[in-house]
Amino acid sequence: MLNPIVYAAPVFILMIGLEFAWGRWRGQTIYRAADTVSSLAAGITSQLIEVFSKTFTVGIYTLAWQQLALLPLRMDALWVWLLALLLYDLCYYWYHRLGHEVALLWAAHAVHHSSEEYNLSTALRQTGTGFLFSWIFYLPLAVLGVPPLVFGAVALIDLLYQFWVHTRLVGRLGWFDRVFVSPSNHRVHHGQNAYCLDRNYGGILILWDRLFGSFVEERADEPIVYGVLGQLRRWNPLSANLHVYAERWRDMRMTARWRDKLALWFRHPGWRPADLERLAPKPVPDLRQFHRYAPPLPAGLPVYGLVHLFIQLGLGVLFLALAPGLALSTALPLALGLAAGLVLLTQLLEDPQARRAGEMLRLIVSALACAWLLQAAPSAALQALWATGVAVFALSVPLLGVLLRRPLTAGAVQ
Protein backbone atom coordinates (compact mmCIF):
# COMPACT_ATOMS: atom_id res chain seq x y z
CA MET A 1 0.00 0.00 0.00
CA LEU A 2 1.42 3.38 -1.05
CA ASN A 3 2.16 5.76 1.82
CA PRO A 4 -0.57 8.49 1.89
CA ILE A 5 2.12 11.09 2.54
CA VAL A 6 3.33 10.55 -1.05
CA TYR A 7 0.02 12.06 -2.19
CA ALA A 8 -0.21 14.62 0.61
CA ALA A 9 3.32 16.08 0.24
CA PRO A 10 2.63 18.04 -2.99
CA VAL A 11 -0.54 19.47 -1.41
CA PHE A 12 1.41 20.52 1.70
CA ILE A 13 4.02 22.29 -0.40
CA LEU A 14 1.36 24.01 -2.51
CA MET A 15 -0.42 25.25 0.61
CA ILE A 16 2.87 26.49 2.09
CA GLY A 17 3.54 28.39 -1.13
CA LEU A 18 0.06 29.94 -1.09
CA GLU A 19 0.44 30.95 2.56
CA PHE A 20 3.82 32.54 1.79
CA ALA A 21 2.31 34.48 -1.13
CA TRP A 22 -0.72 35.53 0.94
CA GLY A 23 1.53 36.77 3.72
CA ARG A 24 3.66 38.79 1.30
CA TRP A 25 0.51 40.28 -0.25
CA ARG A 26 -0.59 41.37 3.23
CA GLY A 27 2.85 42.80 3.94
CA GLN A 28 3.72 40.16 6.57
CA THR A 29 6.90 38.11 6.77
CA ILE A 30 5.77 34.78 8.17
CA TYR A 31 8.49 32.56 6.69
CA ARG A 32 12.25 32.53 7.11
CA ALA A 33 14.15 30.28 4.73
CA ALA A 34 16.40 28.64 7.34
CA ASP A 35 13.51 27.99 9.72
CA THR A 36 11.47 26.47 6.90
CA VAL A 37 14.40 24.23 5.98
CA SER A 38 14.57 23.13 9.62
CA SER A 39 10.84 22.37 9.85
CA LEU A 40 10.69 20.39 6.62
CA ALA A 41 13.91 18.54 7.45
CA ALA A 42 12.33 17.41 10.74
CA GLY A 43 9.20 16.36 8.84
CA ILE A 44 11.14 14.29 6.31
CA THR A 45 13.18 12.71 9.08
CA SER A 46 9.99 11.78 10.92
CA GLN A 47 8.61 10.06 7.83
CA LEU A 48 11.87 8.19 7.22
CA ILE A 49 11.73 6.81 10.75
CA GLU A 50 8.03 5.94 10.42
CA VAL A 51 8.81 3.63 7.48
CA PHE A 52 10.44 1.34 10.03
CA SER A 53 8.51 2.19 13.24
CA LYS A 54 5.08 1.64 11.68
CA THR A 55 5.63 -2.12 11.72
CA PHE A 56 6.07 -1.88 15.50
CA THR A 57 3.09 0.40 16.24
CA VAL A 58 0.65 -1.18 13.78
CA GLY A 59 1.73 -4.65 14.90
CA ILE A 60 1.00 -3.93 18.56
CA TYR A 61 -2.40 -2.41 17.75
CA THR A 62 -3.35 -5.34 15.50
CA LEU A 63 -2.26 -7.89 18.08
CA ALA A 64 -4.27 -6.13 20.81
CA TRP A 65 -7.32 -5.98 18.52
CA GLN A 66 -7.05 -9.68 17.66
CA GLN A 67 -6.64 -10.81 21.26
CA LEU A 68 -8.60 -8.28 23.33
CA ALA A 69 -11.41 -6.79 21.22
CA LEU A 70 -14.68 -6.73 23.16
CA LEU A 71 -17.02 -5.95 20.26
CA PRO A 72 -17.11 -7.21 16.65
CA LEU A 73 -17.28 -3.72 15.08
CA ARG A 74 -17.88 -3.80 11.32
CA MET A 75 -15.90 -1.74 8.84
CA ASP A 76 -18.90 -1.18 6.57
CA ALA A 77 -20.92 0.68 9.22
CA LEU A 78 -20.68 4.49 9.05
CA TRP A 79 -21.33 4.85 12.78
CA VAL A 80 -18.22 2.76 13.50
CA TRP A 81 -16.09 5.21 11.54
CA LEU A 82 -17.64 8.25 13.23
CA LEU A 83 -17.30 6.71 16.69
CA ALA A 84 -13.70 5.70 15.95
CA LEU A 85 -12.83 9.25 14.86
CA LEU A 86 -14.44 10.73 17.97
CA LEU A 87 -12.69 8.31 20.33
CA TYR A 88 -9.38 8.66 18.51
CA ASP A 89 -9.56 12.43 18.99
CA LEU A 90 -10.22 11.90 22.71
CA CYS A 91 -7.24 9.54 23.00
CA TYR A 92 -5.13 12.03 21.05
CA TYR A 93 -6.12 14.78 23.50
CA TRP A 94 -4.74 12.80 26.44
CA TYR A 95 -1.64 11.70 24.54
CA HIS A 96 -0.99 15.32 23.58
CA ARG A 97 -1.74 16.64 27.05
CA LEU A 98 0.55 14.19 28.80
CA GLY A 99 3.13 14.97 26.13
CA HIS A 100 3.35 18.39 27.79
CA GLU A 101 2.95 17.27 31.39
CA VAL A 102 5.31 14.26 31.55
CA ALA A 103 8.99 14.93 30.80
CA LEU A 104 9.64 11.63 29.03
CA LEU A 105 6.77 12.27 26.62
CA TRP A 106 7.71 15.94 26.24
CA ALA A 107 11.17 14.83 25.11
CA ALA A 108 9.51 13.26 22.06
CA HIS A 109 7.03 16.08 21.44
CA ALA A 110 9.31 19.10 21.97
CA VAL A 111 10.60 19.03 18.39
CA HIS A 112 7.15 20.11 17.15
CA HIS A 113 7.32 23.23 19.33
CA SER A 114 10.93 24.17 18.61
CA SER A 115 10.20 26.51 15.69
CA GLU A 116 10.10 30.19 16.61
CA GLU A 117 7.82 30.84 13.65
CA TYR A 118 4.21 29.76 13.26
CA ASN A 119 3.19 28.80 9.75
CA LEU A 120 2.11 25.75 7.77
CA SER A 121 5.66 24.41 7.63
CA THR A 122 5.59 24.24 11.44
CA ALA A 123 2.83 21.63 11.17
CA LEU A 124 5.30 19.32 9.40
CA ARG A 125 7.93 19.63 12.15
CA GLN A 126 7.05 16.23 13.59
CA THR A 127 8.71 13.93 16.10
CA GLY A 128 10.94 11.04 15.19
CA THR A 129 10.68 9.33 18.58
CA GLY A 130 6.98 9.63 19.41
CA PHE A 131 6.34 6.05 18.25
CA LEU A 132 8.08 4.76 21.38
CA PHE A 133 5.09 5.53 23.62
CA SER A 134 2.22 6.90 21.50
CA TRP A 135 0.77 3.43 20.81
CA ILE A 136 -0.14 3.03 24.49
CA PHE A 137 -2.75 5.77 24.30
CA TYR A 138 -4.68 4.18 21.43
CA LEU A 139 -4.99 0.65 22.83
CA PRO A 140 -8.50 1.42 24.21
CA LEU A 141 -9.71 1.59 20.59
CA ALA A 142 -8.26 -1.86 19.90
CA VAL A 143 -9.88 -3.23 23.05
CA LEU A 144 -13.21 -1.72 22.04
CA GLY A 145 -12.92 -3.47 18.68
CA VAL A 146 -12.03 -0.74 16.18
CA PRO A 147 -10.49 -2.61 13.19
CA PRO A 148 -6.87 -1.68 12.35
CA LEU A 149 -7.81 -0.29 8.93
CA VAL A 150 -10.43 2.01 10.47
CA PHE A 151 -7.95 3.04 13.16
CA GLY A 152 -5.30 3.90 10.55
CA ALA A 153 -7.77 5.92 8.49
CA VAL A 154 -9.12 8.03 11.36
CA ALA A 155 -5.57 8.59 12.64
CA LEU A 156 -4.66 10.01 9.23
CA ILE A 157 -7.79 12.20 9.16
CA ASP A 158 -6.98 13.58 12.62
CA LEU A 159 -3.39 14.31 11.60
CA LEU A 160 -4.25 15.94 8.27
CA TYR A 161 -6.88 18.17 9.90
CA GLN A 162 -4.24 19.67 12.16
CA PHE A 163 -2.15 20.93 9.22
CA TRP A 164 -4.30 23.96 8.38
CA VAL A 165 -4.51 25.34 11.93
CA HIS A 166 -0.80 26.20 11.92
CA THR A 167 -1.15 29.70 10.48
CA ARG A 168 -1.13 33.29 11.69
CA LEU A 169 -3.13 34.53 8.71
CA VAL A 170 -6.56 33.24 9.81
CA GLY A 171 -8.15 35.20 12.65
CA ARG A 172 -10.98 34.37 15.03
CA LEU A 173 -13.79 32.25 13.55
CA GLY A 174 -16.67 32.83 15.95
CA TRP A 175 -18.68 29.71 16.86
CA PHE A 176 -16.13 27.47 15.07
CA ASP A 177 -13.49 28.41 17.68
CA ARG A 178 -15.79 27.20 20.44
CA VAL A 179 -16.24 23.71 19.02
CA PHE A 180 -13.24 22.87 16.83
CA VAL A 181 -9.51 23.34 17.00
CA SER A 182 -8.84 26.47 14.96
CA PRO A 183 -5.80 28.60 14.10
CA SER A 184 -6.61 30.95 16.98
CA ASN A 185 -6.88 28.09 19.49
CA HIS A 186 -3.75 26.36 18.28
CA ARG A 187 -1.64 29.53 18.17
CA VAL A 188 -2.11 29.65 21.93
CA HIS A 189 -0.87 26.07 22.21
CA HIS A 190 2.43 26.96 20.51
CA GLY A 191 3.11 30.05 22.62
CA GLN A 192 5.74 30.55 25.31
CA ASN A 193 3.66 33.25 27.04
CA ALA A 194 2.66 32.35 30.59
CA TYR A 195 -1.03 32.14 29.72
CA CYS A 196 -0.30 29.83 26.76
CA LEU A 197 1.68 27.14 28.55
CA ASP A 198 0.05 23.70 28.77
CA ARG A 199 -3.18 24.74 27.04
CA ASN A 200 -5.39 23.79 24.07
CA TYR A 201 -4.37 20.21 23.31
CA GLY A 202 -7.24 19.13 21.05
CA GLY A 203 -6.67 17.55 17.64
CA ILE A 204 -9.99 18.22 15.87
CA LEU A 205 -12.33 19.15 18.74
CA ILE A 206 -11.49 21.91 21.21
CA LEU A 207 -14.44 20.62 23.27
CA TRP A 208 -12.08 18.23 25.07
CA ASP A 209 -10.10 21.21 26.41
CA ARG A 210 -13.27 22.92 27.55
CA LEU A 211 -14.44 19.71 29.22
CA PHE A 212 -11.16 18.94 31.00
CA GLY A 213 -10.20 22.50 31.96
CA SER A 214 -7.23 23.13 29.64
CA PHE A 215 -8.81 25.71 27.31
CA VAL A 216 -7.80 29.36 27.08
CA GLU A 217 -8.65 31.94 24.45
CA GLU A 218 -6.08 33.86 22.42
CA ARG A 219 -5.49 37.36 23.76
CA ALA A 220 -5.60 40.19 21.26
CA ASP A 221 -3.55 42.49 23.53
CA GLU A 222 -0.58 40.12 24.06
CA PRO A 223 1.42 39.00 21.00
CA ILE A 224 2.34 35.32 21.16
CA VAL A 225 6.02 34.38 21.29
CA TYR A 226 6.49 30.99 19.64
CA GLY A 227 9.01 28.26 20.43
CA VAL A 228 10.17 26.42 23.54
CA LEU A 229 11.21 27.93 26.86
CA GLY A 230 14.97 28.02 26.60
CA GLN A 231 15.75 28.31 22.91
CA LEU A 232 16.94 25.28 20.98
CA ARG A 233 19.28 27.44 18.85
CA ARG A 234 19.75 24.71 16.27
CA TRP A 235 18.35 24.06 12.82
CA ASN A 236 19.20 20.40 12.42
CA PRO A 237 16.59 17.68 13.02
CA LEU A 238 18.93 15.50 15.09
CA SER A 239 19.29 18.18 17.76
CA ALA A 240 15.59 19.03 17.58
CA ASN A 241 14.63 15.41 18.27
CA LEU A 242 17.22 14.59 20.93
CA HIS A 243 17.97 17.77 22.87
CA VAL A 244 15.44 17.20 25.67
CA TYR A 245 16.59 13.59 26.13
CA ALA A 246 20.18 14.87 26.37
CA GLU A 247 19.24 17.58 28.89
CA ARG A 248 17.32 15.11 31.06
CA TRP A 249 20.18 12.61 30.99
CA ARG A 250 22.61 15.34 32.03
CA ASP A 251 20.30 16.47 34.84
CA MET A 252 19.79 12.88 35.99
CA ARG A 253 23.55 12.43 36.32
CA MET A 254 23.92 15.67 38.30
CA THR A 255 21.19 15.14 40.88
CA ALA A 256 22.03 12.95 43.88
CA ARG A 257 18.92 11.01 44.92
CA TRP A 258 17.69 8.07 42.86
CA ARG A 259 14.11 9.11 43.49
CA ASP A 260 14.84 12.44 41.84
CA LYS A 261 16.71 10.80 38.99
CA LEU A 262 13.56 8.87 38.07
CA ALA A 263 11.24 11.77 38.80
CA LEU A 264 13.07 13.90 36.24
CA TRP A 265 11.58 11.68 33.54
CA PHE A 266 8.05 11.32 34.91
CA ARG A 267 7.19 14.66 36.45
CA HIS A 268 6.36 17.91 34.67
CA PRO A 269 9.16 19.08 32.31
CA GLY A 270 9.53 22.26 34.35
CA TRP A 271 10.16 20.41 37.62
CA ARG A 272 13.74 20.22 38.97
CA PRO A 273 15.04 18.82 42.28
CA ALA A 274 16.48 21.32 44.78
CA ASP A 275 20.09 20.12 44.51
CA LEU A 276 20.02 20.40 40.72
CA GLU A 277 18.60 23.90 40.93
CA ARG A 278 21.52 24.86 43.19
CA LEU A 279 24.17 23.23 40.98
CA ALA A 280 22.82 24.37 37.61
CA PRO A 281 20.08 26.97 38.03
CA LYS A 282 17.94 27.47 34.95
CA PRO A 283 17.09 31.14 34.37
CA VAL A 284 13.50 32.11 33.64
CA PRO A 285 13.37 33.52 30.08
CA ASP A 286 12.31 37.14 29.77
CA LEU A 287 10.09 37.19 26.71
CA ARG A 288 10.37 40.98 26.55
CA GLN A 289 14.02 40.42 25.56
CA PHE A 290 13.30 37.53 23.22
CA HIS A 291 15.26 37.38 19.96
CA ARG A 292 14.59 34.67 17.42
CA TYR A 293 17.46 32.34 16.58
CA ALA A 294 19.11 33.76 13.46
CA PRO A 295 22.87 33.06 13.19
CA PRO A 296 24.63 35.41 10.73
CA LEU A 297 24.92 33.85 7.28
CA PRO A 298 26.31 34.84 3.89
CA ALA A 299 23.65 36.43 1.69
CA GLY A 300 22.06 33.77 -0.49
CA LEU A 301 22.94 30.79 1.69
CA PRO A 302 19.47 30.41 3.27
CA VAL A 303 17.92 30.31 -0.22
CA TYR A 304 20.57 27.77 -1.27
CA GLY A 305 19.52 25.66 1.73
CA LEU A 306 15.86 25.94 0.79
CA VAL A 307 16.50 24.83 -2.81
CA HIS A 308 18.49 21.81 -1.69
CA LEU A 309 15.91 21.03 0.98
CA PHE A 310 13.26 20.70 -1.74
CA ILE A 311 15.59 18.34 -3.62
CA GLN A 312 15.94 16.27 -0.44
CA LEU A 313 12.16 16.41 -0.05
CA GLY A 314 11.71 15.00 -3.56
CA LEU A 315 14.15 12.20 -2.80
CA GLY A 316 12.36 11.52 0.47
CA VAL A 317 8.96 11.26 -1.22
CA LEU A 318 10.48 8.95 -3.85
CA PHE A 319 11.87 6.78 -1.06
CA LEU A 320 8.46 6.64 0.67
CA ALA A 321 6.88 5.54 -2.60
CA LEU A 322 9.45 2.79 -3.16
CA ALA A 323 9.92 1.69 0.47
CA PRO A 324 7.11 -0.94 0.58
CA GLY A 325 8.91 -2.95 -2.12
CA LEU A 326 12.43 -2.61 -0.72
CA ALA A 327 14.26 -5.14 1.41
CA LEU A 328 15.34 -3.90 4.83
CA SER A 329 18.99 -4.24 3.80
CA THR A 330 18.32 -1.70 1.03
CA ALA A 331 15.78 0.56 2.72
CA LEU A 332 17.76 1.17 5.92
CA PRO A 333 20.98 2.47 4.26
CA LEU A 334 18.92 4.67 1.93
CA ALA A 335 16.98 6.15 4.84
CA LEU A 336 20.16 6.74 6.85
CA GLY A 337 21.76 8.42 3.83
CA LEU A 338 18.79 10.74 3.36
CA ALA A 339 18.71 11.59 7.07
CA ALA A 340 22.46 12.29 7.11
CA GLY A 341 22.01 14.59 4.13
CA LEU A 342 19.35 16.57 5.99
CA VAL A 343 21.54 16.92 9.08
CA LEU A 344 24.52 18.11 7.02
CA LEU A 345 22.41 20.62 5.09
CA THR A 346 20.79 22.13 8.18
CA GLN A 347 24.10 22.28 10.06
CA LEU A 348 25.47 24.38 7.20
CA LEU A 349 22.87 27.01 8.12
CA GLU A 350 24.03 26.98 11.75
CA ASP A 351 27.75 27.50 11.16
CA PRO A 352 28.70 27.77 7.46
CA GLN A 353 32.49 27.67 7.69
CA ALA A 354 32.63 24.86 10.27
CA ARG A 355 30.15 22.77 8.26
CA ARG A 356 31.56 23.51 4.81
CA ALA A 357 33.38 20.19 4.48
CA GLY A 358 30.26 18.23 5.45
CA GLU A 359 28.17 20.00 2.81
CA MET A 360 30.83 19.44 0.14
CA LEU A 361 30.81 15.74 1.03
CA ARG A 362 26.99 15.67 0.78
CA LEU A 363 27.07 17.25 -2.68
CA ILE A 364 29.76 14.92 -4.01
CA VAL A 365 28.09 11.78 -2.63
CA SER A 366 24.71 12.92 -3.97
CA ALA A 367 26.16 13.57 -7.43
CA LEU A 368 27.79 10.12 -7.47
CA ALA A 369 24.52 8.50 -6.33
CA CYS A 370 22.62 10.24 -9.14
CA ALA A 371 25.28 9.16 -11.64
CA TRP A 372 24.91 5.56 -10.50
CA LEU A 373 21.11 5.77 -10.74
CA LEU A 374 21.46 7.27 -14.22
CA GLN A 375 23.20 4.12 -15.39
CA ALA A 376 20.50 1.90 -13.85
CA ALA A 377 17.43 3.95 -14.89
CA PRO A 378 14.99 1.84 -16.95
CA SER A 379 13.34 4.74 -18.82
CA ALA A 380 14.28 7.93 -20.64
CA ALA A 381 12.31 10.01 -18.13
CA LEU A 382 14.23 8.61 -15.16
CA GLN A 383 17.51 9.01 -17.02
CA ALA A 384 16.70 12.69 -17.56
CA LEU A 385 15.81 13.03 -13.87
CA TRP A 386 19.05 11.54 -12.58
CA ALA A 387 21.14 13.42 -15.18
CA THR A 388 19.58 16.63 -13.87
CA GLY A 389 20.48 15.53 -10.36
CA VAL A 390 24.12 15.02 -11.34
CA ALA A 391 24.22 18.50 -12.86
CA VAL A 392 22.54 20.22 -9.91
CA PHE A 393 24.77 18.65 -7.27
CA ALA A 394 27.95 19.11 -9.34
CA LEU A 395 27.22 22.80 -10.07
CA SER A 396 26.36 23.39 -6.41
CA VAL A 397 29.97 22.67 -5.37
CA PRO A 398 31.43 25.82 -6.97
CA LEU A 399 28.27 27.81 -6.10
CA LEU A 400 28.73 26.93 -2.44
CA GLY A 401 32.32 28.12 -2.62
CA VAL A 402 31.15 31.49 -4.00
CA LEU A 403 28.46 31.89 -1.34
CA LEU A 404 30.80 31.07 1.55
CA ARG A 405 33.24 33.76 0.44
CA ARG A 406 30.59 36.39 1.06
CA PRO A 407 30.70 38.20 4.43
CA LEU A 408 28.38 37.04 7.18
CA THR A 409 25.28 39.19 7.49
CA ALA A 410 23.05 39.14 10.54
CA GLY A 411 20.24 40.56 8.46
CA ALA A 412 20.39 37.89 5.74
CA VAL A 413 17.02 36.40 4.81
CA GLN A 414 16.71 33.40 7.08
Solvent accessible surface area in square Angstrom, and as a share of the most:
residue,aa,sasa,rsa
1,M,196,0.87
2,L,65,0.32
3,N,22,0.11
4,P,42,0.27
5,I,24,0.12
6,V,24,0.14
7,Y,146,0.56
8,A,15,0.12
9,A,9,0.07
10,P,81,0.51
11,V,83,0.48
12,F,24,0.10
13,I,46,0.23
14,L,109,0.54
15,M,76,0.34
16,I,12,0.06
17,G,38,0.36
18,L,99,0.49
19,E,9,0.04
20,F,89,0.37
21,A,55,0.42
22,W,107,0.37
23,G,0,0.00
24,R,153,0.56
25,W,210,0.74
26,R,110,0.40
27,G,71,0.68
28,Q,60,0.27
29,T,101,0.59
30,I,3,0.02
31,Y,20,0.07
32,R,20,0.07
33,A,11,0.09
34,A,0,0.00
35,D,1,0.01
36,T,8,0.05
37,V,0,0.00
38,S,3,0.02
39,S,0,0.00
40,L,3,0.02
41,A,0,0.00
42,A,1,0.01
43,G,11,0.11
44,I,14,0.07
45,T,17,0.10
46,S,10,0.06
47,Q,30,0.13
48,L,5,0.03
49,I,58,0.29
50,E,61,0.27
51,V,39,0.23
52,F,60,0.25
53,S,10,0.06
54,K,78,0.33
55,T,108,0.63
56,F,89,0.37
57,T,30,0.17
58,V,73,0.42
59,G,36,0.35
60,I,43,0.22
61,Y,9,0.03
62,T,34,0.20
63,L,105,0.52
64,A,12,0.09
65,W,78,0.27
66,Q,113,0.50
67,Q,129,0.57
68,L,101,0.50
69,A,41,0.31
70,L,132,0.66
71,L,89,0.44
72,P,125,0.79
73,L,22,0.11
74,R,158,0.58
75,M,83,0.37
76,D,107,0.56
77,A,19,0.15
78,L,131,0.65
79,W,144,0.50
80,V,1,0.01
81,W,75,0.26
82,L,108,0.54
83,L,59,0.29
84,A,0,0.00
85,L,43,0.22
86,L,78,0.39
87,L,45,0.22
88,Y,19,0.07
89,D,2,0.01
90,L,48,0.24
91,C,17,0.10
92,Y,31,0.12
93,Y,0,0.00
94,W,86,0.30
95,Y,44,0.17
96,H,8,0.03
97,R,48,0.17
98,L,55,0.28
99,G,3,0.03
100,H,14,0.06
101,E,50,0.22
102,V,31,0.18
103,A,0,0.00
104,L,32,0.16
105,L,20,0.10
106,W,41,0.14
107,A,2,0.01
108,A,6,0.05
109,H,32,0.14
110,A,0,0.00
111,V,1,0.00
112,H,14,0.06
113,H,8,0.03
114,S,9,0.06
115,S,5,0.03
116,E,18,0.08
117,E,3,0.01
118,Y,0,0.00
119,N,0,0.00
120,L,9,0.04
121,S,0,0.00
122,T,1,0.00
123,A,7,0.05
124,L,30,0.15
125,R,3,0.01
126,Q,54,0.24
127,T,32,0.19
128,G,4,0.04
129,T,22,0.13
130,G,7,0.07
131,F,60,0.25
132,L,76,0.38
133,F,60,0.25
134,S,21,0.13
135,W,63,0.22
136,I,82,0.41
137,F,38,0.16
138,Y,16,0.06
139,L,45,0.23
140,P,77,0.48
141,L,3,0.01
142,A,0,0.00
143,V,49,0.28
144,L,48,0.24
145,G,1,0.01
146,V,1,0.00
147,P,6,0.04
148,P,32,0.20
149,L,102,0.51
150,V,0,0.00
151,F,33,0.14
152,G,39,0.37
153,A,30,0.23
154,V,1,0.01
155,A,22,0.17
156,L,50,0.25
157,I,82,0.42
158,D,1,0.00
159,L,80,0.40
160,L,66,0.33
161,Y,48,0.18
162,Q,20,0.09
163,F,18,0.08
164,W,79,0.28
165,V,0,0.00
166,H,4,0.02
167,T,8,0.05
168,R,67,0.24
169,L,7,0.03
170,V,35,0.20
171,G,43,0.42
172,R,127,0.46
173,L,66,0.33
174,G,43,0.42
175,W,156,0.55
176,F,46,0.19
177,D,5,0.03
178,R,131,0.48
179,V,46,0.26
180,F,57,0.24
181,V,2,0.01
182,S,0,0.00
183,P,0,0.00
184,S,2,0.01
185,N,4,0.02
186,H,5,0.02
187,R,16,0.06
188,V,0,0.00
189,H,8,0.03
190,H,7,0.03
191,G,5,0.05
192,Q,5,0.02
193,N,6,0.03
194,A,91,0.70
195,Y,22,0.08
196,C,0,0.00
197,L,72,0.36
198,D,48,0.25
199,R,82,0.30
200,N,2,0.01
201,Y,1,0.00
202,G,1,0.01
203,G,0,0.00
204,I,22,0.11
205,L,27,0.14
206,I,1,0.00
207,L,76,0.38
208,W,31,0.11
209,D,0,0.00
210,R,94,0.34
211,L,121,0.60
212,F,73,0.30
213,G,55,0.53
214,S,4,0.03
215,F,39,0.16
216,V,32,0.19
217,E,86,0.39
218,E,36,0.16
219,R,114,0.42
220,A,116,0.90
221,D,127,0.66
222,E,58,0.26
223,P,114,0.72
224,I,25,0.13
225,V,30,0.17
226,Y,18,0.07
227,G,6,0.06
228,V,14,0.08
229,L,91,0.45
230,G,47,0.46
231,Q,56,0.25
232,L,23,0.11
233,R,118,0.43
234,R,118,0.43
235,W,9,0.03
236,N,4,0.02
237,P,1,0.01
238,L,99,0.49
239,S,28,0.18
240,A,3,0.02
241,N,11,0.06
242,L,79,0.39
243,H,30,0.14
244,V,10,0.06
245,Y,43,0.16
246,A,62,0.48
247,E,63,0.28
248,R,16,0.06
249,W,136,0.48
250,R,112,0.41
251,D,3,0.01
252,M,30,0.13
253,R,174,0.64
254,M,70,0.31
255,T,2,0.01
256,A,78,0.60
257,R,132,0.48
258,W,185,0.65
259,R,165,0.60
260,D,10,0.05
261,K,26,0.11
262,L,108,0.54
263,A,18,0.14
264,L,0,0.00
265,W,36,0.13
266,F,123,0.51
267,R,122,0.45
268,H,80,0.36
269,P,23,0.14
270,G,60,0.58
271,W,54,0.19
272,R,36,0.13
273,P,5,0.03
274,A,72,0.55
275,D,28,0.14
276,L,0,0.00
277,E,68,0.31
278,R,178,0.65
279,L,116,0.58
280,A,31,0.24
281,P,92,0.58
282,K,106,0.45
283,P,113,0.71
284,V,138,0.79
285,P,56,0.35
286,D,60,0.31
287,L,45,0.22
288,R,210,0.77
289,Q,121,0.54
290,F,48,0.20
291,H,141,0.63
292,R,114,0.42
293,Y,20,0.08
294,A,40,0.31
295,P,19,0.12
296,P,62,0.39
297,L,0,0.00
298,P,0,0.00
299,A,48,0.38
300,G,30,0.28
301,L,0,0.00
302,P,1,0.01
303,V,81,0.46
304,Y,12,0.05
305,G,0,0.00
306,L,46,0.23
307,V,80,0.46
308,H,4,0.02
309,L,0,0.00
310,F,74,0.31
311,I,47,0.24
312,Q,6,0.03
313,L,26,0.13
314,G,40,0.39
315,L,44,0.22
316,G,2,0.02
317,V,31,0.18
318,L,59,0.29
319,F,9,0.04
320,L,7,0.04
321,A,33,0.25
322,L,96,0.48
323,A,11,0.09
324,P,84,0.53
325,G,72,0.69
326,L,57,0.28
327,A,62,0.48
328,L,118,0.59
329,S,93,0.60
330,T,61,0.35
331,A,5,0.04
332,L,76,0.38
333,P,77,0.48
334,L,87,0.43
335,A,7,0.05
336,L,111,0.55
337,G,45,0.43
338,L,26,0.13
339,A,26,0.20
340,A,52,0.40
341,G,6,0.06
342,L,0,0.00
343,V,26,0.15
344,L,49,0.25
345,L,0,0.00
346,T,0,0.00
347,Q,34,0.15
348,L,0,0.00
349,L,0,0.00
350,E,23,0.11
351,D,66,0.34
352,P,6,0.04
353,Q,97,0.43
354,A,69,0.54
355,R,95,0.35
356,R,80,0.29
357,A,78,0.61
358,G,19,0.18
359,E,0,0.00
360,M,38,0.17
361,L,104,0.52
362,R,10,0.04
363,L,0,0.00
364,I,87,0.44
365,V,82,0.47
366,S,18,0.12
367,A,15,0.12
368,L,116,0.57
369,A,48,0.37
370,C,6,0.03
371,A,36,0.28
372,W,171,0.60
373,L,55,0.27
374,L,49,0.24
375,Q,149,0.66
376,A,65,0.50
377,A,11,0.08
378,P,120,0.75
379,S,47,0.30
380,A,80,0.62
381,A,78,0.60
382,L,63,0.31
383,Q,80,0.35
384,A,61,0.47
385,L,92,0.46
386,W,20,0.07
387,A,43,0.33
388,T,79,0.46
389,G,13,0.13
390,V,42,0.24
391,A,47,0.36
392,V,52,0.30
393,F,2,0.01
394,A,48,0.37
395,L,124,0.62
396,S,6,0.04
397,V,44,0.25
398,P,79,0.50
399,L,86,0.43
400,L,0,0.00
401,G,6,0.05
402,V,71,0.41
403,L,10,0.05
404,L,7,0.03
405,R,173,0.63
406,R,106,0.39
407,P,108,0.68
408,L,98,0.49
409,T,57,0.33
410,A,77,0.59
411,G,68,0.66
412,A,15,0.11
413,V,111,0.64
414,Q,7,0.03
